[in-house]
Amino acid sequence: MSFDPAKPSLLSTLVRHYDELVDHVRRRFGDRGFAREVVHDVCVQLLEKREKEQVRTPLALLRKISHDQAVSRYRSERRRLSWVGEMPESLDIICPAPVPVHQYEAAREFELLAEAISLLPERCQMVFVMHKIHELPQAEVAARMGISLKTVEKHLRLGLAACRAHLDQRQAGQ
């Protein structure tokens, strides 16, 4: 291939008008990073293939090639994303068996919670266990223990606060 300075090559035109080509693709597709990747792909194509002779308007041809490359890349990316979007979010969904790390963390949290409940005053502990663990309604807890509903609410509030403080203290100490 002979070099004619009067007729610039496609590659030299691409280099000279790089920013303009990137802006051309960016205006159509909205993302400057995407546009740069497209123009880089066009540059690689030009380097890999033998240049065509007699290109009258190289900039117009490069715009067309860049646009076609952007459309192709956009479509393939959408296909890939739609395929990935159909897959489950995490492997936990695929395999419902708990991960050993999660089992250890859950066991540790359970131990801390049991420790926190054991440190509550006896009456508060009974109210807390009956309502939170055995899921009895507050009115039934009050009736069984012979205390008022307000007292049950007070014990639950104090129990939750004490458990939360104990858990926060233990987790901060780790």
SEVOVEX-537249 format. One record per residue (C-alpha): residue number from 1; chain; x, y, z negated. Coordinates in Angstrom, 1 decimal, decimal comma. Layout:
N
k NUM; c A; east X; north Y; up Z .
...
END
This chain:
174
k 1; c A; east 0,0; north 0,0; up 0,0 .
k 2; c A; east 1,5; north 3,3; up 1,0 .
k 3; c A; east 1,2; north 6,4; up -1,1 .
k 4; c A; east -0,3; north 9,5; up 0,5 .
k 5; c A; east -0,1; north 12,5; up -1,8 .
k 6; c A; east -2,9; north 14,2; up 0,1 .
k 7; c A; east -5,3; north 11,3; up -0,9 .
k 8; c A; east -5,0; north 10,7; up -4,7 .
k 9; c A; east -5,4; north 7,1; up -5,9 .
k 10; c A; east -8,3; north 6,0; up -8,0 .
k 11; c A; east -6,1; north 5,5; up -11,0 .
k 12; c A; east -4,5; north 8,9; up -10,8 .
k 13; c A; east -7,9; north 10,4; up -10,4 .
k 14; c A; east -9,1; north 8,5; up -13,5 .
k 15; c A; east -6,1; north 9,8; up -15,5 .
k 16; c A; east -6,7; north 13,4; up -14,3 .
k 17; c A; east -10,4; north 13,3; up -15,0 .
k 18; c A; east -10,4; north 11,0; up -18,0 .
k 19; c A; east -12,3; north 13,4; up -20,3 .
k 20; c A; east -14,8; north 14,3; up -17,6 .
k 21; c A; east -15,5; north 10,5; up -17,0 .
k 22; c A; east -15,9; north 9,9; up -20,8 .
k 23; c A; east -18,3; north 12,8; up -21,1 .
k 24; c A; east -20,3; north 11,5; up -18,1 .
k 25; c A; east -20,8; north 8,1; up -19,8 .
k 26; c A; east -21,3; north 9,7; up -23,2 .
k 27; c A; east -24,2; north 11,9; up -21,9 .
k 28; c A; east -26,0; north 8,8; up -20,6 .
k 29; c A; east -25,3; north 6,5; up -23,5 .
k 30; c A; east -24,8; north 8,8; up -26,4 .
k 31; c A; east -21,7; north 7,3; up -28,1 .
k 32; c A; east -18,2; north 8,8; up -27,4 .
k 33; c A; east -16,4; north 5,7; up -28,6 .
k 34; c A; east -18,5; north 3,5; up -26,3 .
k 35; c A; east -17,8; north 5,9; up -23,4 .
k 36; c A; east -14,0; north 5,7; up -24,1 .
k 37; c A; east -14,2; north 1,9; up -24,1 .
k 38; c A; east -16,0; north 1,9; up -20,8 .
k 39; c A; east -13,5; north 4,2; up -19,1 .
k 40; c A; east -10,7; north 2,1; up -20,5 .
k 41; c A; east -12,3; north -1,0; up -19,0 .
k 42; c A; east -12,5; north 0,8; up -15,6 .
k 43; c A; east -8,9; north 1,6; up -15,9 .
k 44; c A; east -8,0; north -2,0; up -16,6 .
k 45; c A; east -10,1; north -3,1; up -13,6 .
k 46; c A; east -8,2; north -0,6; up -11,4 .
k 47; c A; east -4,9; north -1,9; up -12,6 .
k 48; c A; east -5,9; north -5,5; up -12,0 .
k 49; c A; east -7,4; north -5,1; up -8,5 .
k 50; c A; east -5,9; north -3,9; up -5,3 .
k 51; c A; east -7,1; north -0,4; up -4,5 .
k 52; c A; east -9,5; north 0,1; up -1,6 .
k 53; c A; east -8,4; north 2,2; up 1,3 .
k 54; c A; east -10,1; north 5,3; up 2,5 .
k 55; c A; east -11,9; north 6,5; up -0,6 .
k 56; c A; east -13,2; north 9,9; up 0,4 .
k 57; c A; east -14,5; north 11,0; up -3,0 .
k 58; c A; east -12,6; north 9,1; up -5,7 .
k 59; c A; east -14,2; north 11,0; up -8,6 .
k 60; c A; east -17,7; north 10,1; up -7,4 .
k 61; c A; east -16,7; north 6,5; up -7,0 .
k 62; c A; east -15,2; north 6,4; up -10,5 .
k 63; c A; east -18,4; north 7,9; up -12,0 .
k 64; c A; east -20,4; north 5,2; up -10,3 .
k 65; c A; east -18,0; north 2,4; up -11,4 .
k 66; c A; east -18,1; north 3,9; up -15,0 .
k 67; c A; east -21,8; north 4,1; up -15,0 .
k 68; c A; east -22,2; north 0,5; up -13,7 .
k 69; c A; east -19,7; north -0,8; up -16,3 .
k 70; c A; east -21,5; north 1,1; up -19,1 .
k 71; c A; east -24,9; north -0,4; up -18,1 .
k 72; c A; east -23,4; north -3,9; up -17,9 .
k 73; c A; east -21,6; north -3,5; up -21,3 .
k 74; c A; east -24,8; north -2,0; up -22,9 .
k 75; c A; east -26,9; north -4,9; up -21,7 .
k 76; c A; east -24,5; north -7,6; up -22,8 .
k 77; c A; east -24,2; north -5,9; up -26,2 .
k 78; c A; east -28,0; north -5,8; up -26,6 .
k 79; c A; east -28,2; north -9,5; up -25,7 .
k 80; c A; east -25,5; north -10,3; up -28,2 .
k 81; c A; east -27,3; north -8,3; up -30,9 .
k 82; c A; east -30,6; north -9,9; up -30,2 .
k 83; c A; east -29,1; north -13,3; up -30,5 .
k 84; c A; east -27,3; north -12,3; up -33,7 .
k 85; c A; east -30,5; north -10,7; up -35,0 .
k 86; c A; east -32,3; north -14,1; up -34,7 .
k 87; c A; east -29,7; north -15,8; up -37,0 .
k 88; c A; east -30,4; north -15,9; up -40,8 .
k 89; c A; east -28,8; north -13,1; up -42,8 .
k 90; c A; east -26,6; north -15,3; up -44,9 .
k 91; c A; east -25,4; north -18,8; up -45,2 .
k 92; c A; east -27,4; north -19,2; up -48,4 .
k 93; c A; east -30,5; north -19,4; up -46,3 .
k 94; c A; east -29,0; north -22,1; up -44,2 .
k 95; c A; east -27,7; north -24,1; up -47,1 .
k 96; c A; east -29,9; north -23,5; up -50,2 .
k 97; c A; east -27,4; north -25,1; up -52,5 .
k 98; c A; east -25,9; north -22,5; up -54,8 .
k 99; c A; east -22,4; north -21,4; up -54,3 .
k 100; c A; east -20,1; north -22,5; up -57,2 .
k 101; c A; east -19,1; north -18,9; up -57,9 .
k 102; c A; east -22,8; north -17,9; up -58,2 .
k 103; c A; east -23,5; north -20,8; up -60,4 .
k 104; c A; east -20,6; north -19,8; up -62,7 .
k 105; c A; east -21,8; north -16,1; up -62,8 .
k 106; c A; east -25,4; north -17,2; up -63,5 .
k 107; c A; east -24,3; north -19,5; up -66,3 .
k 108; c A; east -22,1; north -16,8; up -67,8 .
k 109; c A; east -25,0; north -14,2; up -67,7 .
k 110; c A; east -27,3; north -16,8; up -69,3 .
k 111; c A; east -24,8; north -17,4; up -72,1 .
k 112; c A; east -24,5; north -13,6; up -72,7 .
k 113; c A; east -28,3; north -13,2; up -72,7 .
k 114; c A; east -28,7; north -16,1; up -75,2 .
k 115; c A; east -26,1; north -14,6; up -77,4 .
k 116; c A; east -27,8; north -11,2; up -77,3 .
k 117; c A; east -31,2; north -12,7; up -78,2 .
k 118; c A; east -29,7; north -14,6; up -81,1 .
k 119; c A; east -28,3; north -11,3; up -82,5 .
k 120; c A; east -31,8; north -9,8; up -82,7 .
k 121; c A; east -33,7; north -9,6; up -86,0 .
k 122; c A; east -35,9; north -12,7; up -86,6 .
k 123; c A; east -39,3; north -11,0; up -85,9 .
k 124; c A; east -38,0; north -9,1; up -82,9 .
k 125; c A; east -36,4; north -12,3; up -81,6 .
k 126; c A; east -39,7; north -14,2; up -81,9 .
k 127; c A; east -41,7; north -11,5; up -80,1 .
k 128; c A; east -39,1; north -11,3; up -77,4 .
k 129; c A; east -38,9; north -15,0; up -76,8 .
k 130; c A; east -42,6; north -15,5; up -76,8 .
k 131; c A; east -43,3; north -12,7; up -74,3 .
k 132; c A; east -40,2; north -12,7; up -72,1 .
k 133; c A; east -39,2; north -16,4; up -72,1 .
k 134; c A; east -42,6; north -18,2; up -72,6 .
k 135; c A; east -44,4; north -15,4; up -70,7 .
k 136; c A; east -47,2; north -15,1; up -73,2 .
k 137; c A; east -49,3; north -11,9; up -72,9 .
k 138; c A; east -48,5; north -9,2; up -75,5 .
k 139; c A; east -52,0; north -9,5; up -77,0 .
k 140; c A; east -51,6; north -13,3; up -77,5 .
k 141; c A; east -48,1; north -12,7; up -79,1 .
k 142; c A; east -49,8; north -10,2; up -81,5 .
k 143; c A; east -52,6; north -12,6; up -82,4 .
k 144; c A; east -50,2; north -15,5; up -83,0 .
k 145; c A; east -47,9; north -13,5; up -85,2 .
k 146; c A; east -50,6; north -11,6; up -87,0 .
k 147; c A; east -49,2; north -8,2; up -86,0 .
k 148; c A; east -50,5; north -5,2; up -84,0 .
k 149; c A; east -50,1; north -4,8; up -80,3 .
k 150; c A; east -48,1; north -1,6; up -81,0 .
k 151; c A; east -45,7; north -3,6; up -83,2 .
k 152; c A; east -45,2; north -6,1; up -80,3 .
k 153; c A; east -44,5; north -3,3; up -77,9 .
k 154; c A; east -42,0; north -1,8; up -80,4 .
k 155; c A; east -40,2; north -5,2; up -80,9 .
k 156; c A; east -40,0; north -5,7; up -77,1 .
k 157; c A; east -38,6; north -2,2; up -76,5 .
k 158; c A; east -36,0; north -2,7; up -79,2 .
k 159; c A; east -35,2; north -6,2; up -78,0 .
k 160; c A; east -34,7; north -5,1; up -74,4 .
k 161; c A; east -32,5; north -2,2; up -75,5 .
k 162; c A; east -30,4; north -4,4; up -77,8 .
k 163; c A; east -30,0; north -7,1; up -75,1 .
k 164; c A; east -29,1; north -4,5; up -72,4 .
k 165; c A; east -26,5; north -2,9; up -74,7 .
k 166; c A; east -25,0; north -6,2; up -75,6 .
k 167; c A; east -24,7; north -7,3; up -72,0 .
k 168; c A; east -23,3; north -3,9; up -70,9 .
k 169; c A; east -20,7; north -4,1; up -73,8 .
k 170; c A; east -19,7; north -7,7; up -72,9 .
k 171; c A; east -19,4; north -7,0; up -69,2 .
k 172; c A; east -17,4; north -3,9; up -69,8 .
k 173; c A; east -15,0; north -5,9; up -71,9 .
k 174; c A; east -14,3; north -8,4; up -69,2 .
END
